Amino acid sequence: MNKINNDYGLKEIDLRDYKLKKNNFPIIPVLLILILLIVIYNFNDFFINKTIQLELKDVANKADEINKNENNSNIKSHQNDSLESIIIKEDLVVQKSITEINHITGNYYIISGSFSNYNLSLNKANNLIDKGFNAIIIFPVSYNKKYRVAIKNFNNVEEAKEKLPLYRKQLNDELWILKH
């Protein structure tokens, strides 16, 4: 047996049929579409940002006009027969609000209630606002998972201890101090 005669049938196989073919996916049209989408996206952002800036300028101008009108409406002049002019300023009403804290501040708070549900803490905060206090809702940060409703915050514990009996007398409520 000669090596030339022992080709084991390999000469009969057409290698072009078994060759792995390249992926003939049309790459150029896909790239063109991708570039077109990027250009359109940036084009819209460019014009949208310009329109937003113009709208913000309009809003700022309107706000300035409103502030000027409010300043003029707060001062009214009244003239009597004696040609005296009296300037009357309207009292500004300070509105009480609910402050929400969702991080540890290191301050001391006089707590009025602790609730497992946000809506319950919101109800308590609204009750405190009705009584004339600024309510503070402290979100759960640690393992406790309780929403605390505070009346006032202090920088040090001595100041909080001084005011605690006063607030207990005003609210007829069980209050305590919490460092958060």
KOLNUTI-605999 format. One line per field, with one value per residue: residue number from 1; residue in one letter; x, y, z of N, C-alpha, C in turn. Coordinates in pm, 1 decimal. Layout:
i [NUM:...]
aa [A:...]
nx [X:...]
ny [Y:...]
nz [Z:...]
cax [X:...]
cay [Y:...]
caz [Z:...]
cx [X:...]
cy [Y:...]
cz [Z:...]
END
This chain:
i [1:2:3:4:5:6:7:8:9:10:11:12:13:14:15:16:17:18:19:20:21:22:23:24:25:26:27:28:29:30:31:32:33:34:35:36:37:38:39:40:41:42:43:44:45:46:47:48:49:50:51:52:53:54:55:56:57:58:59:60:61:62:63:64:65:66:67:68:69:70:71:72:73:74:75:76:77:78:79:80:81:82:83:84:85:86:87:88:89:90:91:92:93:94:95:96:97:98:99:100:101:102:103:104:105:106:107:108:109:110:111:112:113:114:115:116:117:118:119:120:121:122:123:124:125:126:127:128:129:130:131:132:133:134:135:136:137:138:139:140:141:142:143:144:145:146:147:148:149:150:151:152:153:154:155:156:157:158:159:160:161:162:163:164:165:166:167:168:169:170:171:172:173:174:175:176:177:178:179:180]
aa [M:N:K:I:N:N:D:Y:G:L:K:E:I:D:L:R:D:Y:K:L:K:K:N:N:F:P:I:I:P:V:L:L:I:L:I:L:L:I:V:I:Y:N:F:N:D:F:F:I:N:K:T:I:Q:L:E:L:K:D:V:A:N:K:A:D:E:I:N:K:N:E:N:N:S:N:I:K:S:H:Q:N:D:S:L:E:S:I:I:I:K:E:D:L:V:V:Q:K:S:I:T:E:I:N:H:I:T:G:N:Y:Y:I:I:S:G:S:F:S:N:Y:N:L:S:L:N:K:A:N:N:L:I:D:K:G:F:N:A:I:I:I:F:P:V:S:Y:N:K:K:Y:R:V:A:I:K:N:F:N:N:V:E:E:A:K:E:K:L:P:L:Y:R:K:Q:L:N:D:E:L:W:I:L:K:H]
nx [82.1:58.7:124.3:7.0:-209.8:-373.9:-587.6:-812.1:-1063.2:-1068.6:-1012.7:-1235.7:-1414.9:-1575.1:-1444.4:-1539.3:-1813.8:-1840.2:-1721.7:-1720.4:-1943.5:-1927.4:-2100.4:-2346.9:-2484.0:-2635.8:-2431.0:-2368.1:-2614.9:-2735.3:-2557.0:-2588.1:-2858.0:-2839.4:-2666.5:-2827.3:-3043.1:-2910.8:-2836.6:-3091.2:-3194.0:-3013.5:-3058.4:-3327.3:-3298.6:-3138.4:-3306.3:-3523.9:-3409.4:-3354.1:-3614.5:-3711.4:-3545.8:-3629.4:-3894.9:-3850.4:-3736.0:-3956.7:-4130.6:-3982.8:-3985.4:-4260.5:-4294.0:-4142.2:-4297.7:-4531.6:-4435.1:-4369.6:-4624.4:-4745.1:-4593.8:-4669.3:-4939.6:-4942.0:-4898.0:-5104.5:-5248.9:-5419.2:-5629.9:-5734.2:-5970.1:-5805.2:-5574.1:-5375.8:-5171.5:-5188.6:-5008.3:-5084.1:-4993.7:-5045.5:-5091.7:-4872.3:-4949.4:-4828.0:-4780.5:-4824.0:-4635.7:-4559.5:-4266.6:-4046.0:-3815.6:-3562.0:-3317.9:-3041.7:-2979.8:-2859.9:-2970.8:-3186.7:-3515.4:-3847.9:-4078.9:-4403.9:-4553.2:-4535.1:-4546.3:-4645.4:-4722.7:-4719.2:-4937.0:-5081.6:-4899.5:-4900.7:-5161.7:-5145.5:-4956.0:-5099.4:-5296.0:-5136.5:-5060.5:-5306.4:-5331.5:-5146.0:-4871.5:-4552.0:-4511.4:-4299.6:-4211.3:-4040.3:-3874.3:-3842.2:-3518.8:-3344.7:-3346.3:-3592.0:-3829.8:-4039.1:-4246.2:-4186.1:-4341.2:-4262.6:-4251.2:-4076.9:-3735.0:-3405.2:-3069.9:-2917.4:-2941.1:-3005.1:-3147.5:-3373.1:-3476.0:-3549.7:-3765.8:-3950.6:-4144.9:-4308.5:-4422.4:-4558.3:-4751.5:-4895.1:-5000.3:-5118.4:-5032.1:-4848.8:-4514.0:-4178.8:-3816.0:-3602.4:-3301.8:-3195.5]
ny [-118.2:195.3:535.1:725.5:607.0:567.9:766.2:778.4:861.6:1138.0:1298.0:1310.9:1481.6:1792.3:2076.6:2335.8:2330.2:2258.2:2450.6:2695.4:2953.8:3307.4:3545.0:3693.8:3924.1:4235.2:4480.3:4746.8:4888.7:4871.4:5016.0:5269.8:5324.0:5327.8:5547.8:5747.7:5744.2:5831.1:6090.1:6206.4:6186.1:6350.3:6589.3:6646.1:6677.8:6905.1:7109.6:7086.5:7154.0:7423.9:7526.8:7473.2:7636.1:7886.2:7880.8:7870.7:8122.1:8281.4:8203.3:8290.7:8566.8:8617.0:8543.2:8740.9:8965.0:8900.4:8902.4:9174.4:9284.8:9174.6:9292.4:9556.2:9535.2:9472.2:9702.1:9956.0:10269.6:10514.1:10785.8:11059.2:11328.8:11523.5:11521.9:11346.8:11069.3:10727.7:10438.9:10108.1:9789.8:9461.5:9179.7:8909.3:8575.0:8304.6:7986.1:7664.8:7367.2:7033.5:6864.4:6635.8:6388.1:6180.7:6074.6:6025.2:6275.3:6354.3:6525.3:6618.9:6521.1:6603.4:6368.9:6284.4:6069.7:5727.2:5530.1:5250.2:5281.3:5499.9:5664.7:5682.1:5823.7:6059.4:6148.1:6204.4:6409.3:6604.4:6656.1:6775.2:7005.1:7130.5:7201.0:7397.6:7350.5:7288.8:7005.8:6719.4:6451.7:6161.0:5936.3:5574.6:5455.9:5268.2:4939.1:4957.6:5037.0:5221.7:5505.3:5818.9:6092.7:6416.4:6711.4:6923.9:7007.4:6987.4:7100.2:7011.5:6788.2:6894.5:7130.0:7021.6:6872.1:7078.1:7199.6:6994.3:6947.5:7174.4:7135.5:6899.1:6991.1:7162.9:6991.3:6779.9:6516.6:6210.1:6242.4:6209.4:6211.7:6181.5:6085.2:6139.8]
nz [0.0:-91.9:1.4:-155.8:-271.4:-56.4:28.6:169.8:81.4:76.4:-140.0:-288.2:-165.6:-170.1:-62.8:-55.7:-12.1:255.3:398.1:651.9:634.9:612.9:821.0:656.2:715.7:659.3:722.1:667.0:602.8:856.2:1016.3:899.4:962.4:1241.4:1282.5:1175.2:1357.8:1590.4:1514.9:1478.2:1738.9:1885.4:1750.8:1815.6:2094.7:2099.7:1993.8:2165.6:2412.0:2360.9:2335.4:2588.9:2742.4:2648.9:2736.8:3013.3:3052.9:2990.6:3197.3:3417.7:3371.8:3394.7:3661.5:3786.8:3721.2:3860.7:4123.7:4144.8:4120.5:4348.4:4550.3:4515.5:4573.8:4841.9:4983.1:5061.4:5006.1:5193.5:5191.2:5377.3:5440.5:5531.9:5387.4:5467.5:5430.1:5481.8:5519.0:5479.4:5567.6:5471.0:5679.9:5674.2:5637.2:5808.1:5705.8:5835.7:5794.5:5673.6:5730.1:5582.9:5670.5:5563.2:5630.2:5856.2:6089.6:6326.8:6506.1:6783.5:6851.7:6948.9:6991.2:6888.1:6805.7:6689.4:6407.4:6205.8:5951.2:5672.9:5605.9:5844.0:5999.9:5857.9:5902.8:6179.4:6168.3:6028.8:6221.2:6416.5:6281.3:6262.6:6527.1:6543.7:6519.9:6365.3:6182.1:6170.0:5978.1:6027.5:5841.0:5836.0:5896.7:5998.4:6140.2:6267.6:6130.4:6164.0:6127.6:6247.7:6411.4:6464.2:6671.4:6708.8:6640.9:6782.3:6850.3:7064.9:7350.0:7599.1:7554.8:7433.1:7645.5:7817.3:7683.7:7659.4:7880.2:7844.5:7589.2:7644.0:7818.4:7650.9:7453.7:7588.2:7567.1:7519.4:7502.2:7376.5:7362.9:7084.8:6935.4:6617.9]
cax [0.0:132.5:57.3:-66.7:-335.3:-454.7:-634.0:-929.6:-1179.3:-1064.8:-1004.3:-1368.4:-1495.2:-1562.1:-1425.9:-1613.9:-1947.4:-1835.4:-1654.4:-1808.6:-1968.2:-1933.0:-2232.5:-2369.4:-2580.0:-2602.0:-2379.0:-2367.3:-2745.6:-2759.3:-2478.6:-2651.9:-2979.1:-2795.3:-2616.3:-2943.9:-3115.8:-2832.1:-2848.4:-3227.6:-3205.9:-2940.5:-3125.5:-3444.0:-3252.1:-3088.1:-3417.4:-3606.4:-3341.2:-3374.1:-3751.9:-3724.8:-3481.3:-3717.6:-4009.5:-3804.5:-3722.2:-4092.0:-4182.5:-3910.6:-4037.5:-4394.4:-4278.3:-4098.4:-4413.9:-4622.3:-4373.8:-4385.7:-4765.5:-4773.0:-4532.7:-4751.6:-5070.0:-4928.5:-4896.8:-5219.1:-5252.6:-5553.3:-5624.7:-5847.1:-5996.9:-5698.3:-5461.4:-5274.4:-5173.3:-5153.0:-4969.6:-5128.5:-4933.1:-5122.8:-5016.1:-4841.1:-4990.3:-4728.2:-4849.1:-4754.6:-4615.2:-4504.2:-4132.2:-4014.6:-3672.2:-3538.2:-3179.0:-3002.4:-2925.6:-2786.9:-3044.6:-3279.6:-3653.1:-3955.7:-4164.3:-4542.6:-4609.8:-4456.7:-4646.4:-4591.1:-4777.3:-4696.5:-5063.9:-5114.3:-4811.7:-4947.7:-5280.4:-5099.2:-4890.5:-5205.8:-5355.9:-5044.8:-5069.8:-5431.5:-5309.8:-5054.2:-4731.5:-4489.3:-4491.2:-4185.8:-4223.5:-3908.6:-3889.0:-3759.5:-3387.9:-3278.2:-3425.2:-3715.7:-3939.2:-4147.7:-4251.2:-4200.6:-4392.9:-4198.8:-4304.5:-3968.6:-3600.9:-3308.1:-2931.2:-2862.1:-3042.0:-3046.1:-3251.7:-3492.4:-3530.6:-3613.7:-3891.8:-4040.8:-4263.4:-4393.7:-4500.1:-4650.7:-4862.7:-4974.9:-5066.3:-5177.5:-4997.5:-4726.0:-4405.9:-4046.7:-3705.0:-3533.9:-3188.1:-3200.7]
cay [0.0:318.1:649.0:800.6:538.0:568.9:901.5:756.2:927.0:1282.4:1369.6:1319.4:1578.5:1931.5:2154.0:2461.3:2308.3:2241.8:2564.3:2782.8:3076.6:3428.6:3600.5:3790.3:4022.7:4364.6:4566.2:4887.9:4951.6:4880.8:5129.6:5392.9:5345.7:5364.1:5685.8:5832.7:5754.0:5914.1:6229.1:6252.1:6200.7:6470.9:6702.4:6676.1:6730.7:7040.5:7202.7:7080.6:7233.6:7565.8:7565.7:7471.8:7757.0:7999.4:7872.5:7908.1:8267.8:8336.6:8179.2:8379.7:8702.3:8622.5:8539.9:8874.6:9053.3:8866.3:8953.0:9319.8:9312.7:9141.7:9395.6:9676.4:9512.9:9461.8:9836.3:10033.1:10403.1:10559.6:10930.5:11122.2:11464.8:11611.7:11500.6:11259.4:10935.6:10622.1:10317.1:9988.4:9666.2:9342.7:9080.8:8786.8:8457.6:8198.9:7858.2:7551.5:7265.2:6904.4:6840.0:6493.2:6361.4:6040.1:6040.5:6052.6:6411.1:6374.4:6620.1:6563.4:6552.3:6570.2:6279.8:6278.0:5939.6:5635.5:5455.7:5153.4:5314.5:5640.5:5738.4:5711.6:5932.4:6180.4:6193.1:6264.8:6535.3:6700.7:6695.1:6869.5:7132.0:7193.4:7256.5:7510.4:7308.4:7238.3:6862.3:6659.8:6306.4:6099.4:5807.0:5470.0:5442.5:5148.7:4817.0:4983.6:5042.1:5304.9:5645.9:5900.2:6227.5:6504.4:6846.9:7022.4:6949.0:7064.2:7061.3:6938.9:6719.5:6978.8:7219.7:6939.7:6837.3:7197.9:7227.7:6878.9:6967.5:7277.0:7073.4:6802.4:7067.4:7216.8:6887.2:6675.3:6398.1:6145.4:6283.6:6166.0:6267.7:6083.1:6134.9:6079.2]
caz [0.0:-110.5:64.9:-255.8:-294.8:66.4:60.9:253.9:24.0:96.3:-266.1:-346.1:-91.5:-214.4:60.5:-61.7:42.5:400.3:457.7:728.4:561.7:693.9:844.9:549.5:763.6:596.4:828.3:626.0:627.3:1000.8:1064.9:853.0:1043.1:1375.9:1277.1:1153.2:1485.0:1682.4:1469.0:1507.8:1884.4:1925.9:1688.7:1898.5:2222.4:2079.0:1980.3:2286.8:2513.9:2330.7:2367.8:2735.3:2792.8:2619.5:2827.5:3147.0:3055.9:2997.4:3332.1:3508.7:3351.1:3453.8:3806.8:3827.5:3713.1:3971.0:4246.9:4146.7:4147.5:4488.4:4633.7:4504.6:4635.0:4986.3:5040.4:5013.4:5065.3:5228.7:5209.6:5445.4:5394.8:5578.0:5298.4:5525.8:5369.6:5575.9:5448.2:5551.6:5518.4:5505.2:5755.8:5601.9:5712.8:5804.3:5698.0:5894.7:5692.6:5714.2:5680.0:5580.8:5683.2:5532.0:5658.8:5994.6:6098.2:6451.0:6589.1:6881.2:6813.7:7041.4:6912.5:6932.0:6773.3:6608.7:6331.4:6110.2:5820.2:5639.6:5607.8:5984.3:6044.7:5790.0:5977.1:6304.3:6132.8:5997.4:6349.4:6481.1:6207.6:6305.0:6660.5:6533.2:6525.1:6243.1:6198.3:6101.1:5965.1:6015.1:5774.9:5897.4:5835.0:6048.2:6154.0:6339.9:6032.6:6216.0:6088.7:6367.9:6388.8:6561.8:6683.2:6701.6:6646.6:6859.9:6825.0:7179.2:7430.1:7711.5:7505.4:7410.8:7777.4:7872.4:7613.6:7662.5:7965.4:7785.1:7481.7:7705.1:7874.0:7540.4:7374.7:7672.0:7490.3:7562.8:7413.6:7417.4:7285.7:7000.9:6856.7:6483.4]
cx [86.5:53.2:-27.3:-202.3:-427.6:-496.7:-761.4:-1050.5:-1179.3:-1059.9:-1141.4:-1455.4:-1467.8:-1558.5:-1503.0:-1754.7:-1946.5:-1768.9:-1756.4:-1822.4:-1970.9:-2077.4:-2253.7:-2475.1:-2541.0:-2559.4:-2385.6:-2504.8:-2777.1:-2681.6:-2540.4:-2777.4:-2942.3:-2745.0:-2731.5:-3024.1:-3042.2:-2844.0:-2986.4:-3244.8:-3136.2:-3004.4:-3246.6:-3402.5:-3205.6:-3203.2:-3509.1:-3542.2:-3357.8:-3514.9:-3773.7:-3661.6:-3567.1:-3838.4:-3969.8:-3786.1:-3859.0:-4150.3:-4114.1:-3960.2:-4175.8:-4387.0:-4232.2:-4214.1:-4510.5:-4566.6:-4386.8:-4529.6:-4801.1:-4714.5:-4615.3:-4886.4:-5061.4:-4930.9:-5010.9:-5216.2:-5398.4:-5544.3:-5753.4:-5869.7:-5883.6:-5569.1:-5347.6:-5283.6:-5119.6:-5121.4:-5006.4:-5061.3:-5019.8:-5033.2:-4993.7:-4875.8:-4883.0:-4801.7:-4761.5:-4743.3:-4558.7:-4367.9:-4105.9:-3863.7:-3650.7:-3392.0:-3147.0:-2932.4:-2840.1:-2853.8:-3135.5:-3419.9:-3746.0:-4060.8:-4303.4:-4605.1:-4516.6:-4553.7:-4578.5:-4632.6:-4757.2:-4825.7:-5106.4:-5027.0:-4852.2:-5072.6:-5240.7:-5033.5:-4994.1:-5277.7:-5267.3:-5047.1:-5197.0:-5418.3:-5206.2:-4907.1:-4681.5:-4458.1:-4372.3:-4208.8:-4083.7:-3928.6:-3801.6:-3628.2:-3324.0:-3375.8:-3564.2:-3838.4:-4060.0:-4132.5:-4276.8:-4253.0:-4339.4:-4263.1:-4195.4:-3836.4:-3506.0:-3168.4:-2870.3:-2974.1:-3090.3:-3159.9:-3383.0:-3557.7:-3600.9:-3751.7:-3993.5:-4160.6:-4360.7:-4481.7:-4597.2:-4773.7:-4953.8:-5056.6:-5143.4:-5153.9:-4870.3:-4617.7:-4274.4:-3942.9:-3635.2:-3417.3:-3190.8:-3107.0]
cy [124.6:434.8:727.0:737.0:542.3:711.9:897.8:835.9:1078.0:1360.2:1389.2:1427.1:1718.5:2019.7:2285.8:2446.0:2304.4:2358.5:2649.8:2914.9:3193.6:3470.1:3712.0:3893.5:4159.7:4467.1:4714.0:4951.7:4966.3:4998.2:5262.0:5425.0:5390.1:5508.8:5783.6:5851.5:5842.8:6061.2:6284.4:6275.8:6328.0:6596.5:6744.0:6734.1:6874.7:7139.8:7201.2:7163.9:7382.8:7610.0:7566.3:7597.3:7879.7:7999.4:7911.6:8059.0:8334.4:8321.0:8271.3:8523.3:8717.8:8621.8:8675.3:8973.7:9027.1:8918.7:9104.4:9357.8:9282.9:9246.7:9523.5:9657.7:9501.1:9598.1:9914.5:10169.7:10443.5:10709.5:10977.6:11260.4:11560.0:11593.0:11421.4:11123.8:10834.9:10497.6:10197.5:9867.7:9550.0:9245.7:8957.4:8667.9:8350.7:8065.7:7750.0:7442.7:7137.9:6890.1:6690.6:6475.8:6213.0:6000.5:6079.5:6188.3:6433.3:6473.9:6545.3:6611.8:6519.0:6497.1:6275.1:6142.7:5859.5:5540.4:5361.3:5185.8:5464.0:5721.2:5772.8:5825.5:6065.0:6236.4:6262.8:6400.5:6642.3:6746.2:6796.2:7005.3:7205.4:7257.1:7368.6:7475.1:7275.2:7091.4:6816.2:6509.4:6251.6:5959.4:5702.2:5454.4:5310.7:5032.0:4841.9:4984.2:5120.5:5447.6:5726.3:6037.6:6315.2:6642.3:6949.6:6948.0:7044.8:7013.6:6984.4:6887.0:6806.5:7072.0:7143.9:6902.5:6956.4:7220.5:7114.3:6899.6:7071.6:7217.2:6968.9:6873.8:7119.4:7109.2:6785.2:6538.5:6337.1:6174.9:6228.2:6225.1:6154.5:6151.2:6061.6:6153.2]
cz [0.0:-48.9:-34.3:-279.6:-173.4:100.4:144.1:205.6:37.4:-34.3:-327.6:-279.9:-146.0:-89.4:59.2:-4.2:195.1:472.1:532.9:654.8:659.3:712.9:743.5:588.1:708.7:701.2:791.2:643.6:776.0:1059.0:1021.5:933.7:1183.7:1379.8:1258.3:1282.3:1584.7:1643.9:1501.0:1657.0:1931.6:1869.0:1771.2:2032.4:2208.1:2071.6:2101.4:2396.3:2487.2:2366.3:2518.2:2794.0:2766.3:2711.8:2969.0:3158.9:3065.6:3137.1:3432.3:3494.5:3412.8:3605.8:3858.8:3824.7:3827.7:4101.9:4256.1:4179.1:4292.6:4581.0:4629.7:4573.1:4787.1:5054.4:4977.4:5080.9:5086.9:5255.3:5276.1:5385.5:5431.9:5498.9:5362.2:5456.5:5471.2:5493.0:5535.7:5487.2:5563.9:5581.3:5669.7:5691.1:5696.0:5807.4:5759.4:5789.3:5754.4:5648.6:5687.1:5581.7:5657.3:5550.3:5803.3:5999.2:6222.1:6543.6:6685.5:6847.4:6929.4:6959.6:6974.4:6903.5:6685.4:6540.2:6233.1:5967.8:5795.6:5649.1:5750.3:6037.1:5980.2:5858.0:6106.5:6276.3:6099.2:6123.9:6421.9:6411.6:6245.9:6442.4:6659.8:6539.7:6384.7:6265.1:6115.1:6097.7:5939.6:5958.0:5843.3:5821.4:5875.6:6054.9:6210.6:6250.2:6082.8:6164.6:6215.2:6328.3:6501.2:6557.6:6655.4:6702.5:6717.3:6827.9:6940.7:7268.6:7546.2:7670.9:7483.7:7543.6:7841.3:7811.8:7623.4:7754.7:7909.1:7675.1:7536.5:7760.3:7762.0:7470.0:7457.9:7607.7:7547.9:7460.2:7465.4:7322.9:7210.8:6931.7:6723.7:6391.1]
END
